[in-house]
């Protein structure tokens, strides 16, 4: 593994373009954290993976700058380390002495970031383009806030409960007040009847007394 | 035999033992009654076990020497809590009246004690229900995945999160900005936060329906609200113990530091916690006991309740600290991983070369070989002790620490729903006692007409309270809640408790009280109870009260604010209160405490005026 990397470094330096160096104003640094992202399923970083990276970058540049046919050779990589980090610059396909400026490269990467990430099974955090801020995914906004729904359910249940309680206590009260006069009416009737019977047998009866009773039963 | 102040006319104001026996046999009382003993015990348990058991006791335990704190706590539970509990139970059961009625019966000049209890219950109930409203808000928002406090909102270019959220944490931002929209100071009230208004409405409506027919409805509700928290705590205990780092939390909580026992602050905090945990001097316990049958064994109830409260506090503390240990471990590991990544990136080393185990050796090696690069790097300090001790008290525990821990657990919405339902039940069951301590005295004082049905009383109280609590729905609401928490619930309760003990022991007469208990449960209270009532408990309360007032008076009045513009952000900045706050503090703490002597004075004035009038009338008649 170590000798492969050394070989790559030599190769890179052989193909070296002096314009590609750390802190170059035309390129970016890339950092991959494969083991953090994939754990046991991490793949080994070798020249094939590097080829895929250069190819996907060329793809991104083609997408962004329509018409220009970027090739793998237009992506120049240098300063690869054991961290798996390296610098790259992009040359124009029409004229290899010209470098594509940083803004275009950044815009191209931003546009196709998702595709580049998925080619390597990595995320914005684990495939890091230093100084290019990823566009964060917007949070999912619900059409109606869920809390309002739960609030509605709870308030509805409680409100219904209160109304039921109030209605049942009113109904109970009405029953009580209806019950009392009915009993008294029965009593009254029997009493009047006995009075009437008594009247027939006893003689003078104080009618006003029973009259009063009937009226006061309001 | 004992010191008793003269108290003429006491016999006329209270039922005699024969009256009580007769009323018991004929069931001639028109007071509400408990359906069964279990309802009464559950109501009292629910009243005593509140949110404070989850978010105050564990913090005190951990900050005052862990396992060693249990010693002063349990000692004071027995010496201070149990006697006061039995005192309130027995006096309510014997005199069969609410808190105002009881003190008025003992001596009309003491009615102030009942009024003070009512005022304190009202003030506490107002801010307590605001906490319930916040819990309801989190509960309503737990029915979604991912939970809304798991992510920050994005800024305009979608390159970064909103700056306030970026600099603090997602849970902080969600609590202080999204939920409360806090202003930077108590003076800036901002407008009303309408979602909090809705939650307040929900909270007061729930209380209203649970208490709508007095204890006949709340007595049924406690079957759920008093038992559910225990079940949820058990579920969390099992879940918590299976999480990584839980044992770290437990070790941190219970490791005893015996030196803390020498610190007087430990004993003071333990005493204060016992006092508030038992909800003494709120008036609710007296009311609840007055609905018991006359021969109910109140001594057994007091002992059972003390044991349950003590055990529940320890149980809740255990569960809380498993979760806190988990969160601290997560944050610590993240912190270390970040530092490792910084090192790897700076020196371009392969990924697996530095792990948590060889981090220190690698750092030292690199520091010796290239110290200049190390100096330029931005390392975070990863302090496990600090992570275990931060924000673990009060609202910070529930809304920041726990919510953060929950988003890291698989299946977060379920845990969130369970947690907030537990807090809701704990809070609502305490509020039953609270509202009892407000509605019954209001009726006894004829502020609310006696003819009104219970539904109307509850409804009016809840409606008025809702309007007043809109104060807490403002943008500065959280600062008002903290103000009420610190001042309305501390000094007044201690003073009322002190007056209660003095009233029963020295004005009602400890001998008469012993006879009453003998009549009710069959035997006189032992010498332990008598010494506690007459001497030990009043002294303890007096000491706590004096120390508390002295320390408060010496401290400068400051409070913590959420101010994105301050230098200390994201920590809360400590800011002095504006000067008009002193008037508010006097209203909150001073007025209830002074009600007792003021009422007695006012009554004295009225009685002397009446006497003078009668005298002058007699003279006119005679002449």
Interface residues (C-beta under 8 A of the other chain):
Chain A: X31 X33 X34 X35 X36 X81 X82 X83 X84 X85 X133 X134 X135 X136 X138 X139 X142 X146 X147 X148 X149 X150 X151 X154 X155 X158 X159 X161 X162 X165 X166 X169
Chain B: X137 X139 X140 X141 X143 X144 X151 X153 X154 X158 X159 X160 X161 X195 X198 X199 X201 X202 X205 X206 X208 X209 X212 X213 X217 X341 X344 X345 X347 X348 X349 X350 X351 X352 X453 X455
